[in-house]
Amino acid sequence: MADLYLKALHSERKSLWATCRLKGLAKDTPERRRIAELDDAIAAQEARQKGRGGLEP
């Protein structure tokens, strides 16, 4: 289940990043701020998985 959540986070980030590059959006736009939030969420989720040894509960 956690892998699906992580995959969804990566997918949303990839999509937003492509949009930002295509439109040439500046750093302080809502899309770029969301990418930063997703980066934090991805890092937290990966840390949780490493803490458990990558196993599901």
C-alpha angles and dihedrals in degrees: 000000000000090000090058091050091050091047090052091051091051091047094051091047093050092049094048092046091053090050092049093050093046093050095036093233120189124243097258100057125116091250093054091046089052089052089055090050090050091050089056092047092049092050091049093049093048090049090051091051092049090049090057094042089252092290125136116239 
